[in-house]
Amino acid sequence: MGSFSLIHWIILGLFLLLLFGGNRFSNMMKDVAKGMKSFKEGMADDEEEKRKRYEDERRRAEPPRLPRDQDPIDVTARREDPVSPPRDDDPR
């Protein structure tokens, strides 16, 4: 009463084979296989595109690297006490 038994599946398969014919059925299976293959390729392309986008974002986020022989230039302003030249009348 519940599910199909093995004999039911065999009869159904023979009926479909007679209905669609051997050549037509094999052509349909080829089309299904081609569709699955193109679907998998599309999924792989999406994964590749996501990976490239992630790498581009990561490259933009990290600071640029300097070659080892090049030191960064310090551009911070330093406040030093101005040294005035000694005066002639200064008793030091």
PyMOL Python script that loads the backbone (N, CA, C, O; Angstrom):
from pymol import cmd

cmd.read_pdbstr("""\
ATOM      1  N   MET A   1       0.805  -1.203   0.000  1.00  0.00           N
ATOM      2  CA  MET A   1       0.000   0.000   0.000  1.00  0.00           C
ATOM      3  C   MET A   1       0.846   1.264   0.000  1.00  0.00           C
ATOM      4  O   MET A   1       0.411   2.297  -0.510  1.00  0.00           O
ATOM      5  N   GLY A   2       2.042   1.199   0.562  1.00  0.00           N
ATOM      6  CA  GLY A   2       2.853   2.394   0.713  1.00  0.00           C
ATOM      7  C   GLY A   2       3.629   2.756  -0.534  1.00  0.00           C
ATOM      8  O   GLY A   2       3.190   3.606  -1.309  1.00  0.00           O
ATOM      9  N   SER A   3       4.771   2.129  -0.742  1.00  0.00           N
ATOM     10  CA  SER A   3       5.662   2.534  -1.829  1.00  0.00           C
ATOM     11  C   SER A   3       5.668   1.488  -2.940  1.00  0.00           C
ATOM     12  O   SER A   3       5.095   0.406  -2.808  1.00  0.00           O
ATOM     13  N   PHE A   4       6.328   1.842  -4.032  1.00  0.00           N
ATOM     14  CA  PHE A   4       6.447   0.918  -5.157  1.00  0.00           C
ATOM     15  C   PHE A   4       7.434  -0.186  -4.826  1.00  0.00           C
ATOM     16  O   PHE A   4       8.433   0.040  -4.144  1.00  0.00           O
ATOM     17  N   SER A   5       7.141  -1.389  -5.321  1.00  0.00           N
ATOM     18  CA  SER A   5       8.091  -2.479  -5.190  1.00  0.00           C
ATOM     19  C   SER A   5       8.966  -2.509  -6.444  1.00  0.00           C
ATOM     20  O   SER A   5       8.786  -1.694  -7.349  1.00  0.00           O
ATOM     21  N   LEU A   6       9.887  -3.426  -6.494  1.00  0.00           N
ATOM     22  CA  LEU A   6      10.817  -3.526  -7.611  1.00  0.00           C
ATOM     23  C   LEU A   6      10.085  -3.809  -8.918  1.00  0.00           C
ATOM     24  O   LEU A   6      10.432  -3.245  -9.955  1.00  0.00           O
ATOM     25  N   ILE A   7       9.101  -4.658  -8.881  1.00  0.00           N
ATOM     26  CA  ILE A   7       8.360  -5.002 -10.102  1.00  0.00           C
ATOM     27  C   ILE A   7       7.596  -3.795 -10.645  1.00  0.00           C
ATOM     28  O   ILE A   7       7.467  -3.638 -11.859  1.00  0.00           O
ATOM     29  N   HIS A   8       7.093  -2.948  -9.759  1.00  0.00           N
ATOM     30  CA  HIS A   8       6.413  -1.731 -10.197  1.00  0.00           C
ATOM     31  C   HIS A   8       7.369  -0.786 -10.928  1.00  0.00           C
ATOM     32  O   HIS A   8       7.009  -0.206 -11.952  1.00  0.00           O
ATOM     33  N   TRP A   9       8.596  -0.632 -10.397  1.00  0.00           N
ATOM     34  CA  TRP A   9       9.592   0.237 -11.036  1.00  0.00           C
ATOM     35  C   TRP A   9      10.000  -0.299 -12.409  1.00  0.00           C
ATOM     36  O   TRP A   9      10.199   0.471 -13.348  1.00  0.00           O
ATOM     37  N   ILE A  10      10.120  -1.616 -12.517  1.00  0.00           N
ATOM     38  CA  ILE A  10      10.482  -2.219 -13.808  1.00  0.00           C
ATOM     39  C   ILE A  10       9.373  -1.986 -14.830  1.00  0.00           C
ATOM     40  O   ILE A  10       9.650  -1.621 -15.973  1.00  0.00           O
ATOM     41  N   ILE A  11       8.139  -2.191 -14.432  1.00  0.00           N
ATOM     42  CA  ILE A  11       7.011  -1.972 -15.345  1.00  0.00           C
ATOM     43  C   ILE A  11       6.931  -0.497 -15.742  1.00  0.00           C
ATOM     44  O   ILE A  11       6.707  -0.191 -16.913  1.00  0.00           O
ATOM     45  N   LEU A  12       7.105   0.401 -14.811  1.00  0.00           N
ATOM     46  CA  LEU A  12       7.080   1.826 -15.114  1.00  0.00           C
ATOM     47  C   LEU A  12       8.211   2.197 -16.079  1.00  0.00           C
ATOM     48  O   LEU A  12       8.000   2.978 -17.007  1.00  0.00           O
ATOM     49  N   GLY A  13       9.400   1.647 -15.868  1.00  0.00           N
ATOM     50  CA  GLY A  13      10.530   1.891 -16.760  1.00  0.00           C
ATOM     51  C   GLY A  13      10.259   1.387 -18.169  1.00  0.00           C
ATOM     52  O   GLY A  13      10.562   2.079 -19.141  1.00  0.00           O
ATOM     53  N   LEU A  14       9.693   0.195 -18.294  1.00  0.00           N
ATOM     54  CA  LEU A  14       9.363  -0.340 -19.619  1.00  0.00           C
ATOM     55  C   LEU A  14       8.299   0.509 -20.309  1.00  0.00           C
ATOM     56  O   LEU A  14       8.369   0.748 -21.514  1.00  0.00           O
ATOM     57  N   PHE A  15       7.332   0.954 -19.549  1.00  0.00           N
ATOM     58  CA  PHE A  15       6.278   1.808 -20.114  1.00  0.00           C
ATOM     59  C   PHE A  15       6.867   3.116 -20.648  1.00  0.00           C
ATOM     60  O   PHE A  15       6.531   3.544 -21.752  1.00  0.00           O
ATOM     61  N   LEU A  16       7.748   3.750 -19.862  1.00  0.00           N
ATOM     62  CA  LEU A  16       8.382   4.992 -20.305  1.00  0.00           C
ATOM     63  C   LEU A  16       9.267   4.751 -21.530  1.00  0.00           C
ATOM     64  O   LEU A  16       9.324   5.585 -22.434  1.00  0.00           O
ATOM     65  N   LEU A  17       9.950   3.616 -21.556  1.00  0.00           N
ATOM     66  CA  LEU A  17      10.792   3.283 -22.693  1.00  0.00           C
ATOM     67  C   LEU A  17       9.948   3.094 -23.959  1.00  0.00           C
ATOM     68  O   LEU A  17      10.332   3.543 -25.039  1.00  0.00           O
ATOM     69  N   LEU A  18       8.814   2.438 -23.821  1.00  0.00           N
ATOM     70  CA  LEU A  18       7.916   2.263 -24.974  1.00  0.00           C
ATOM     71  C   LEU A  18       7.290   3.590 -25.391  1.00  0.00           C
ATOM     72  O   LEU A  18       7.132   3.857 -26.582  1.00  0.00           O
ATOM     73  N   LEU A  19       6.936   4.416 -24.420  1.00  0.00           N
ATOM     74  CA  LEU A  19       6.290   5.687 -24.712  1.00  0.00           C
ATOM     75  C   LEU A  19       7.230   6.649 -25.430  1.00  0.00           C
ATOM     76  O   LEU A  19       6.862   7.270 -26.427  1.00  0.00           O
ATOM     77  N   PHE A  20       8.439   6.761 -24.912  1.00  0.00           N
ATOM     78  CA  PHE A  20       9.375   7.721 -25.496  1.00  0.00           C
ATOM     79  C   PHE A  20      10.308   7.091 -26.523  1.00  0.00           C
ATOM     80  O   PHE A  20      10.913   7.822 -27.308  1.00  0.00           O
ATOM     81  N   GLY A  21      10.446   5.818 -26.552  1.00  0.00           N
ATOM     82  CA  GLY A  21      11.362   5.155 -27.467  1.00  0.00           C
ATOM     83  C   GLY A  21      12.777   5.204 -26.931  1.00  0.00           C
ATOM     84  O   GLY A  21      13.118   6.068 -26.123  1.00  0.00           O
ATOM     85  N   GLY A  22      13.599   4.270 -27.388  1.00  0.00           N
ATOM     86  CA  GLY A  22      14.975   4.166 -26.888  1.00  0.00           C
ATOM     87  C   GLY A  22      15.803   5.371 -27.272  1.00  0.00           C
ATOM     88  O   GLY A  22      16.553   5.880 -26.439  1.00  0.00           O
ATOM     89  N   ASN A  23      15.697   5.848 -28.503  1.00  0.00           N
ATOM     90  CA  ASN A  23      16.519   6.954 -28.974  1.00  0.00           C
ATOM     91  C   ASN A  23      16.110   8.267 -28.304  1.00  0.00           C
ATOM     92  O   ASN A  23      16.961   9.047 -27.878  1.00  0.00           O
ATOM     93  N   ARG A  24      14.827   8.495 -28.218  1.00  0.00           N
ATOM     94  CA  ARG A  24      14.343   9.737 -27.620  1.00  0.00           C
ATOM     95  C   ARG A  24      14.703   9.803 -26.141  1.00  0.00           C
ATOM     96  O   ARG A  24      15.060  10.864 -25.630  1.00  0.00           O
ATOM     97  N   PHE A  25      14.608   8.667 -25.456  1.00  0.00           N
ATOM     98  CA  PHE A  25      14.921   8.620 -24.030  1.00  0.00           C
ATOM     99  C   PHE A  25      16.406   8.883 -23.787  1.00  0.00           C
ATOM    100  O   PHE A  25      16.769   9.610 -22.862  1.00  0.00           O
ATOM    101  N   SER A  26      17.265   8.287 -24.620  1.00  0.00           N
ATOM    102  CA  SER A  26      18.696   8.511 -24.439  1.00  0.00           C
ATOM    103  C   SER A  26      19.065   9.961 -24.761  1.00  0.00           C
ATOM    104  O   SER A  26      19.957  10.526 -24.128  1.00  0.00           O
ATOM    105  N   ASN A  27      18.386  10.565 -25.736  1.00  0.00           N
ATOM    106  CA  ASN A  27      18.632  11.978 -26.036  1.00  0.00           C
ATOM    107  C   ASN A  27      18.222  12.869 -24.873  1.00  0.00           C
ATOM    108  O   ASN A  27      18.901  13.846 -24.555  1.00  0.00           O
ATOM    109  N   MET A  28      17.106  12.523 -24.243  1.00  0.00           N
ATOM    110  CA  MET A  28      16.676  13.306 -23.074  1.00  0.00           C
ATOM    111  C   MET A  28      17.684  13.189 -21.946  1.00  0.00           C
ATOM    112  O   MET A  28      17.968  14.175 -21.266  1.00  0.00           O
ATOM    113  N   MET A  29      18.235  11.984 -21.735  1.00  0.00           N
ATOM    114  CA  MET A  29      19.217  11.795 -20.677  1.00  0.00           C
ATOM    115  C   MET A  29      20.504  12.565 -20.997  1.00  0.00           C
ATOM    116  O   MET A  29      21.148  13.092 -20.090  1.00  0.00           O
ATOM    117  N   LYS A  30      20.882  12.632 -22.277  1.00  0.00           N
ATOM    118  CA  LYS A  30      22.056  13.427 -22.660  1.00  0.00           C
ATOM    119  C   LYS A  30      21.813  14.902 -22.359  1.00  0.00           C
ATOM    120  O   LYS A  30      22.699  15.595 -21.859  1.00  0.00           O
ATOM    121  N   ASP A  31      20.612  15.374 -22.666  1.00  0.00           N
ATOM    122  CA  ASP A  31      20.283  16.775 -22.393  1.00  0.00           C
ATOM    123  C   ASP A  31      20.310  17.071 -20.898  1.00  0.00           C
ATOM    124  O   ASP A  31      20.767  18.132 -20.472  1.00  0.00           O
ATOM    125  N   VAL A  32      19.819  16.125 -20.113  1.00  0.00           N
ATOM    126  CA  VAL A  32      19.842  16.301 -18.660  1.00  0.00           C
ATOM    127  C   VAL A  32      21.288  16.355 -18.167  1.00  0.00           C
ATOM    128  O   VAL A  32      21.627  17.174 -17.313  1.00  0.00           O
ATOM    129  N   ALA A  33      22.137  15.480 -18.708  1.00  0.00           N
ATOM    130  CA  ALA A  33      23.543  15.464 -18.300  1.00  0.00           C
ATOM    131  C   ALA A  33      24.236  16.760 -18.704  1.00  0.00           C
ATOM    132  O   ALA A  33      25.034  17.298 -17.937  1.00  0.00           O
ATOM    133  N   LYS A  34      23.940  17.267 -19.898  1.00  0.00           N
ATOM    134  CA  LYS A  34      24.536  18.538 -20.334  1.00  0.00           C
ATOM    135  C   LYS A  34      24.082  19.683 -19.435  1.00  0.00           C
ATOM    136  O   LYS A  34      24.867  20.565 -19.086  1.00  0.00           O
ATOM    137  N   GLY A  35      22.804  19.656 -19.065  1.00  0.00           N
ATOM    138  CA  GLY A  35      22.288  20.694 -18.163  1.00  0.00           C
ATOM    139  C   GLY A  35      22.970  20.663 -16.813  1.00  0.00           C
ATOM    140  O   GLY A  35      23.308  21.710 -16.262  1.00  0.00           O
ATOM    141  N   MET A  36      23.176  19.462 -16.271  1.00  0.00           N
ATOM    142  CA  MET A  36      23.856  19.337 -14.975  1.00  0.00           C
ATOM    143  C   MET A  36      25.296  19.817 -15.079  1.00  0.00           C
ATOM    144  O   MET A  36      25.806  20.468 -14.167  1.00  0.00           O
ATOM    145  N   LYS A  37      25.955  19.493 -16.199  1.00  0.00           N
ATOM    146  CA  LYS A  37      27.343  19.910 -16.385  1.00  0.00           C
ATOM    147  C   LYS A  37      27.453  21.428 -16.468  1.00  0.00           C
ATOM    148  O   LYS A  37      28.343  22.021 -15.859  1.00  0.00           O
ATOM    149  N   SER A  38      26.556  22.056 -17.218  1.00  0.00           N
ATOM    150  CA  SER A  38      26.604  23.515 -17.330  1.00  0.00           C
ATOM    151  C   SER A  38      26.256  24.177 -15.992  1.00  0.00           C
ATOM    152  O   SER A  38      26.791  25.235 -15.660  1.00  0.00           O
ATOM    153  N   PHE A  39      25.362  23.551 -15.231  1.00  0.00           N
ATOM    154  CA  PHE A  39      25.034  24.076 -13.901  1.00  0.00           C
ATOM    155  C   PHE A  39      26.261  24.040 -12.989  1.00  0.00           C
ATOM    156  O   PHE A  39      26.538  25.010 -12.284  1.00  0.00           O
ATOM    157  N   LYS A  40      26.993  22.927 -13.002  1.00  0.00           N
ATOM    158  CA  LYS A  40      28.192  22.807 -12.170  1.00  0.00           C
ATOM    159  C   LYS A  40      29.253  23.813 -12.597  1.00  0.00           C
ATOM    160  O   LYS A  40      29.918  24.410 -11.751  1.00  0.00           O
ATOM    161  N   GLU A  41      29.417  24.007 -13.917  1.00  0.00           N
ATOM    162  CA  GLU A  41      30.380  24.996 -14.401  1.00  0.00           C
ATOM    163  C   GLU A  41      29.984  26.404 -13.961  1.00  0.00           C
ATOM    164  O   GLU A  41      30.836  27.211 -13.589  1.00  0.00           O
ATOM    165  N   GLY A  42      28.690  26.688 -14.008  1.00  0.00           N
ATOM    166  CA  GLY A  42      28.214  27.991 -13.553  1.00  0.00           C
ATOM    167  C   GLY A  42      28.483  28.211 -12.077  1.00  0.00           C
ATOM    168  O   GLY A  42      28.859  29.309 -11.666  1.00  0.00           O
ATOM    169  N   MET A  43      28.291  27.173 -11.284  1.00  0.00           N
ATOM    170  CA  MET A  43      28.570  27.281  -9.849  1.00  0.00           C
ATOM    171  C   MET A  43      30.066  27.492  -9.610  1.00  0.00           C
ATOM    172  O   MET A  43      30.452  28.269  -8.737  1.00  0.00           O
ATOM    173  N   ALA A  44      30.902  26.806 -10.380  1.00  0.00           N
ATOM    174  CA  ALA A  44      32.353  26.968 -10.234  1.00  0.00           C
ATOM    175  C   ALA A  44      32.765  28.382 -10.634  1.00  0.00           C
ATOM    176  O   ALA A  44      33.638  28.976 -10.000  1.00  0.00           O
ATOM    177  N   ASP A  45      32.139  28.929 -11.688  1.00  0.00           N
ATOM    178  CA  ASP A  45      32.439  30.301 -12.102  1.00  0.00           C
ATOM    179  C   ASP A  45      32.056  31.293 -11.013  1.00  0.00           C
ATOM    180  O   ASP A  45      32.777  32.260 -10.766  1.00  0.00           O
ATOM    181  N   ASP A  46      30.909  31.050 -10.356  1.00  0.00           N
ATOM    182  CA  ASP A  46      30.489  31.928  -9.263  1.00  0.00           C
ATOM    183  C   ASP A  46      31.496  31.884  -8.116  1.00  0.00           C
ATOM    184  O   ASP A  46      31.830  32.919  -7.539  1.00  0.00           O
ATOM    185  N   GLU A  47      31.976  30.689  -7.788  1.00  0.00           N
ATOM    186  CA  GLU A  47      32.949  30.556  -6.706  1.00  0.00           C
ATOM    187  C   GLU A  47      34.252  31.282  -7.067  1.00  0.00           C
ATOM    188  O   GLU A  47      34.854  31.947  -6.224  1.00  0.00           O
ATOM    189  N   GLU A  48      34.677  31.146  -8.324  1.00  0.00           N
ATOM    190  CA  GLU A  48      35.897  31.820  -8.769  1.00  0.00           C
ATOM    191  C   GLU A  48      35.727  33.338  -8.693  1.00  0.00           C
ATOM    192  O   GLU A  48      36.643  34.052  -8.284  1.00  0.00           O
ATOM    193  N   GLU A  49      34.553  33.822  -9.090  1.00  0.00           N
ATOM    194  CA  GLU A  49      34.280  35.259  -9.053  1.00  0.00           C
ATOM    195  C   GLU A  49      34.277  35.773  -7.613  1.00  0.00           C
ATOM    196  O   GLU A  49      34.815  36.845  -7.338  1.00  0.00           O
ATOM    197  N   LYS A  50      33.679  35.016  -6.696  1.00  0.00           N
ATOM    198  CA  LYS A  50      33.671  35.411  -5.285  1.00  0.00           C
ATOM    199  C   LYS A  50      35.087  35.448  -4.725  1.00  0.00           C
ATOM    200  O   LYS A  50      35.433  36.351  -3.964  1.00  0.00           O
ATOM    201  N   ARG A  51      35.916  34.456  -5.107  1.00  0.00           N
ATOM    202  CA  ARG A  51      37.287  34.395  -4.609  1.00  0.00           C
ATOM    203  C   ARG A  51      38.093  35.597  -5.109  1.00  0.00           C
ATOM    204  O   ARG A  51      38.861  36.191  -4.352  1.00  0.00           O
ATOM    205  N   LYS A  52      37.916  35.954  -6.384  1.00  0.00           N
ATOM    206  CA  LYS A  52      38.638  37.108  -6.930  1.00  0.00           C
ATOM    207  C   LYS A  52      38.195  38.398  -6.241  1.00  0.00           C
ATOM    208  O   LYS A  52      39.026  39.245  -5.916  1.00  0.00           O
ATOM    209  N   ARG A  53      36.883  38.549  -6.019  1.00  0.00           N
ATOM    210  CA  ARG A  53      36.373  39.747  -5.358  1.00  0.00           C
ATOM    211  C   ARG A  53      36.924  39.853  -3.939  1.00  0.00           C
ATOM    212  O   ARG A  53      37.285  40.941  -3.491  1.00  0.00           O
ATOM    213  N   TYR A  54      36.990  38.712  -3.225  1.00  0.00           N
ATOM    214  CA  TYR A  54      37.522  38.699  -1.859  1.00  0.00           C
ATOM    215  C   TYR A  54      38.987  39.110  -1.851  1.00  0.00           C
ATOM    216  O   TYR A  54      39.407  39.903  -1.008  1.00  0.00           O
ATOM    217  N   GLU A  55      39.777  38.566  -2.798  1.00  0.00           N
ATOM    218  CA  GLU A  55      41.194  38.909  -2.851  1.00  0.00           C
ATOM    219  C   GLU A  55      41.394  40.385  -3.191  1.00  0.00           C
ATOM    220  O   GLU A  55      42.286  41.022  -2.631  1.00  0.00           O
ATOM    221  N   ASP A  56      40.595  40.936  -4.082  1.00  0.00           N
ATOM    222  CA  ASP A  56      40.702  42.354  -4.416  1.00  0.00           C
ATOM    223  C   ASP A  56      40.395  43.229  -3.203  1.00  0.00           C
ATOM    224  O   ASP A  56      41.103  44.200  -2.939  1.00  0.00           O
ATOM    225  N   GLU A  57      39.335  42.881  -2.463  1.00  0.00           N
ATOM    226  CA  GLU A  57      38.990  43.657  -1.267  1.00  0.00           C
ATOM    227  C   GLU A  57      40.087  43.550  -0.226  1.00  0.00           C
ATOM    228  O   GLU A  57      40.396  44.533   0.447  1.00  0.00           O
ATOM    229  N   ARG A  58      40.684  42.369  -0.081  1.00  0.00           N
ATOM    230  CA  ARG A  58      41.750  42.187   0.895  1.00  0.00           C
ATOM    231  C   ARG A  58      42.978  43.003   0.512  1.00  0.00           C
ATOM    232  O   ARG A  58      43.632  43.590   1.375  1.00  0.00           O
ATOM    233  N   ARG A  59      43.295  43.042  -0.790  1.00  0.00           N
ATOM    234  CA  ARG A  59      44.448  43.829  -1.233  1.00  0.00           C
ATOM    235  C   ARG A  59      44.229  45.313  -0.986  1.00  0.00           C
ATOM    236  O   ARG A  59      45.162  46.026  -0.616  1.00  0.00           O
ATOM    237  N   ARG A  60      43.003  45.784  -1.189  1.00  0.00           N
ATOM    238  CA  ARG A  60      42.713  47.198  -0.956  1.00  0.00           C
ATOM    239  C   ARG A  60      42.778  47.544   0.528  1.00  0.00           C
ATOM    240  O   ARG A  60      43.132  48.668   0.885  1.00  0.00           O
ATOM    241  N   ALA A  61      42.442  46.599   1.388  1.00  0.00           N
ATOM    242  CA  ALA A  61      42.375  46.867   2.827  1.00  0.00           C
ATOM    243  C   ALA A  61      43.753  46.899   3.475  1.00  0.00           C
ATOM    244  O   ALA A  61      43.960  47.652   4.427  1.00  0.00           O
ATOM    245  N   GLU A  62      44.692  46.110   2.990  1.00  0.00           N
ATOM    246  CA  GLU A  62      45.998  46.081   3.652  1.00  0.00           C
ATOM    247  C   GLU A  62      46.885  47.200   3.115  1.00  0.00           C
ATOM    248  O   GLU A  62      46.787  47.568   1.945  1.00  0.00           O
ATOM    249  N   PRO A  63      47.747  47.737   3.970  1.00  0.00           N
ATOM    250  CA  PRO A  63      48.616  48.837   3.534  1.00  0.00           C
ATOM    251  C   PRO A  63      49.617  48.345   2.493  1.00  0.00           C
ATOM    252  O   PRO A  63      49.982  47.169   2.476  1.00  0.00           O
ATOM    253  N   PRO A  64      50.050  49.241   1.641  1.00  0.00           N
ATOM    254  CA  PRO A  64      51.026  48.825   0.623  1.00  0.00           C
ATOM    255  C   PRO A  64      52.355  48.440   1.275  1.00  0.00           C
ATOM    256  O   PRO A  64      52.778  49.045   2.260  1.00  0.00           O
ATOM    257  N   ARG A  65      52.985  47.449   0.719  1.00  0.00           N
ATOM    258  CA  ARG A  65      54.247  46.977   1.276  1.00  0.00           C
ATOM    259  C   ARG A  65      55.410  47.681   0.596  1.00  0.00           C
ATOM    260  O   ARG A  65      55.429  47.869  -0.620  1.00  0.00           O
ATOM    261  N   LEU A  66      56.384  48.065   1.424  1.00  0.00           N
ATOM    262  CA  LEU A  66      57.589  48.697   0.901  1.00  0.00           C
ATOM    263  C   LEU A  66      58.660  47.630   0.721  1.00  0.00           C
ATOM    264  O   LEU A  66      58.691  46.647   1.461  1.00  0.00           O
ATOM    265  N   PRO A  67      59.517  47.816  -0.238  1.00  0.00           N
ATOM    266  CA  PRO A  67      60.647  46.886  -0.349  1.00  0.00           C
ATOM    267  C   PRO A  67      61.500  46.961   0.910  1.00  0.00           C
ATOM    268  O   PRO A  67      61.531  47.991   1.585  1.00  0.00           O
ATOM    269  N   ARG A  68      62.179  45.890   1.220  1.00  0.00           N
ATOM    270  CA  ARG A  68      62.950  45.841   2.459  1.00  0.00           C
ATOM    271  C   ARG A  68      64.069  46.873   2.509  1.00  0.00           C
ATOM    272  O   ARG A  68      64.441  47.315   3.596  1.00  0.00           O
ATOM    273  N   ASP A  69      64.605  47.261   1.382  1.00  0.00           N
ATOM    274  CA  ASP A  69      65.701  48.218   1.399  1.00  0.00           C
ATOM    275  C   ASP A  69      65.222  49.653   1.532  1.00  0.00           C
ATOM    276  O   ASP A  69      66.042  50.562   1.667  1.00  0.00           O
ATOM    277  N   GLN A  70      63.935  49.875   1.499  1.00  0.00           N
ATOM    278  CA  GLN A  70      63.384  51.217   1.591  1.00  0.00           C
ATOM    279  C   GLN A  70      62.743  51.398   2.962  1.00  0.00           C
ATOM    280  O   GLN A  70      61.848  50.639   3.335  1.00  0.00           O
ATOM    281  N   ASP A  71      63.186  52.377   3.699  1.00  0.00           N
ATOM    282  CA  ASP A  71      62.601  52.674   4.997  1.00  0.00           C
ATOM    283  C   ASP A  71      61.538  53.746   4.821  1.00  0.00           C
ATOM    284  O   ASP A  71      61.690  54.632   3.980  1.00  0.00           O
ATOM    285  N   PRO A  72      60.475  53.679   5.594  1.00  0.00           N
ATOM    286  CA  PRO A  72      59.457  54.725   5.495  1.00  0.00           C
ATOM    287  C   PRO A  72      60.010  56.060   5.994  1.00  0.00           C
ATOM    288  O   PRO A  72      60.870  56.090   6.875  1.00  0.00           O
ATOM    289  N   ILE A  73      59.531  57.126   5.447  1.00  0.00           N
ATOM    290  CA  ILE A  73      59.973  58.466   5.817  1.00  0.00           C
ATOM    291  C   ILE A  73      59.113  58.955   6.970  1.00  0.00           C
ATOM    292  O   ILE A  73      57.886  58.887   6.907  1.00  0.00           O
ATOM    293  N   ASP A  74      59.748  59.444   8.013  1.00  0.00           N
ATOM    294  CA  ASP A  74      59.032  59.955   9.169  1.00  0.00           C
ATOM    295  C   ASP A  74      58.646  61.406   8.886  1.00  0.00           C
ATOM    296  O   ASP A  74      59.517  62.259   8.717  1.00  0.00           O
ATOM    297  N   VAL A  75      57.364  61.683   8.835  1.00  0.00           N
ATOM    298  CA  VAL A  75      56.890  63.035   8.528  1.00  0.00           C
ATOM    299  C   VAL A  75      56.165  63.674   9.697  1.00  0.00           C
ATOM    300  O   VAL A  75      55.470  64.674   9.518  1.00  0.00           O
ATOM    301  N   THR A  76      56.313  63.117  10.892  1.00  0.00           N
ATOM    302  CA  THR A  76      55.632  63.684  12.050  1.00  0.00           C
ATOM    303  C   THR A  76      56.339  64.971  12.463  1.00  0.00           C
ATOM    304  O   THR A  76      57.564  65.076  12.402  1.00  0.00           O
ATOM    305  N   ALA A  77      55.552  65.927  12.876  1.00  0.00           N
ATOM    306  CA  ALA A  77      56.100  67.218  13.292  1.00  0.00           C
ATOM    307  C   ALA A  77      56.668  67.068  14.695  1.00  0.00           C
ATOM    308  O   ALA A  77      56.032  66.503  15.585  1.00  0.00           O
ATOM    309  N   ARG A  78      57.850  67.573  14.870  1.00  0.00           N
ATOM    310  CA  ARG A  78      58.470  67.520  16.186  1.00  0.00           C
ATOM    311  C   ARG A  78      58.632  68.934  16.703  1.00  0.00           C
ATOM    312  O   ARG A  78      59.053  69.844  15.989  1.00  0.00           O
ATOM    313  N   ARG A  79      58.293  69.080  17.929  1.00  0.00           N
ATOM    314  CA  ARG A  79      58.418  70.405  18.527  1.00  0.00           C
ATOM    315  C   ARG A  79      59.647  70.393  19.421  1.00  0.00           C
ATOM    316  O   ARG A  79      59.680  69.738  20.463  1.00  0.00           O
ATOM    317  N   GLU A  80      60.606  71.102  19.006  1.00  0.00           N
ATOM    318  CA  GLU A  80      61.835  71.187  19.785  1.00  0.00           C
ATOM    319  C   GLU A  80      61.993  72.619  20.284  1.00  0.00           C
ATOM    320  O   GLU A  80      61.485  73.567  19.684  1.00  0.00           O
ATOM    321  N   ASP A  81      62.701  72.749  21.381  1.00  0.00           N
ATOM    322  CA  ASP A  81      62.968  74.094  21.891  1.00  0.00           C
ATOM    323  C   ASP A  81      63.928  74.774  20.929  1.00  0.00           C
ATOM    324  O   ASP A  81      64.992  74.241  20.613  1.00  0.00           O
ATOM    325  N   PRO A  82      63.549  75.936  20.476  1.00  0.00           N
ATOM    326  CA  PRO A  82      64.463  76.618  19.547  1.00  0.00           C
ATOM    327  C   PRO A  82      65.731  77.041  20.282  1.00  0.00           C
ATOM    328  O   PRO A  82      65.679  77.548  21.403  1.00  0.00           O
ATOM    329  N   VAL A  83      66.803  76.835  19.668  1.00  0.00           N
ATOM    330  CA  VAL A  83      68.095  77.228  20.247  1.00  0.00           C
ATOM    331  C   VAL A  83      68.457  78.572  19.648  1.00  0.00           C
ATOM    332  O   VAL A  83      68.633  78.711  18.438  1.00  0.00           O
ATOM    333  N   SER A  84      68.561  79.541  20.514  1.00  0.00           N
ATOM    334  CA  SER A  84      68.922  80.876  20.026  1.00  0.00           C
ATOM    335  C   SER A  84      70.443  81.019  20.069  1.00  0.00           C
ATOM    336  O   SER A  84      71.099  80.462  20.950  1.00  0.00           O
ATOM    337  N   PRO A  85      70.978  81.738  19.154  1.00  0.00           N
ATOM    338  CA  PRO A  85      72.440  81.921  19.176  1.00  0.00           C
ATOM    339  C   PRO A  85      72.844  82.712  20.419  1.00  0.00           C
ATOM    340  O   PRO A  85      72.097  83.578  20.873  1.00  0.00           O
ATOM    341  N   PRO A  86      73.979  82.430  20.948  1.00  0.00           N
ATOM    342  CA  PRO A  86      74.407  83.165  22.154  1.00  0.00           C
ATOM    343  C   PRO A  86      74.661  84.641  21.826  1.00  0.00           C
ATOM    344  O   PRO A  86      75.197  84.992  20.775  1.00  0.00           O
ATOM    345  N   ARG A  87      74.256  85.471  22.762  1.00  0.00           N
ATOM    346  CA  ARG A  87      74.484  86.900  22.579  1.00  0.00           C
ATOM    347  C   ARG A  87      75.813  87.302  23.203  1.00  0.00           C
ATOM    348  O   ARG A  87      76.348  86.619  24.077  1.00  0.00           O
ATOM    349  N   ASP A  88      76.315  88.401  22.742  1.00  0.00           N
ATOM    350  CA  ASP A  88      77.601  88.864  23.255  1.00  0.00           C
ATOM    351  C   ASP A  88      77.519  89.324  24.710  1.00  0.00           C
ATOM    352  O   ASP A  88      78.486  89.182  25.459  1.00  0.00           O
ATOM    353  N   ASP A  89      76.389  89.864  25.109  1.00  0.00           N
ATOM    354  CA  ASP A  89      76.284  90.383  26.463  1.00  0.00           C
ATOM    355  C   ASP A  89      75.726  89.340  27.443  1.00  0.00           C
ATOM    356  O   ASP A  89      75.405  89.673  28.584  1.00  0.00           O
ATOM    357  N   ASP A  90      75.612  88.097  27.008  1.00  0.00           N
ATOM    358  CA  ASP A  90      75.078  87.029  27.874  1.00  0.00           C
ATOM    359  C   ASP A  90      76.207  86.563  28.806  1.00  0.00           C
ATOM    360  O   ASP A  90      77.289  86.223  28.329  1.00  0.00           O
ATOM    361  N   PRO A  91      75.969  86.543  30.135  1.00  0.00           N
ATOM    362  CA  PRO A  91      77.037  86.211  31.079  1.00  0.00           C
ATOM    363  C   PRO A  91      77.343  84.708  31.171  1.00  0.00           C
ATOM    364  O   PRO A  91      78.086  84.328  32.076  1.00  0.00           O
ATOM    365  N   ARG A  92      76.871  83.906  30.380  1.00  0.00           N
ATOM    366  CA  ARG A  92      77.118  82.463  30.521  1.00  0.00           C
ATOM    367  C   ARG A  92      78.504  82.079  30.322  1.00  0.00           C
ATOM    368  O   ARG A  92      78.838  80.898  30.414  1.00  0.00           O
TER     369      ARG A  92
END
""", "prot")
cmd.dss("prot")
cmd.show_as("cartoon", "prot")
cmd.util.cbc("prot")
cmd.orient("prot")
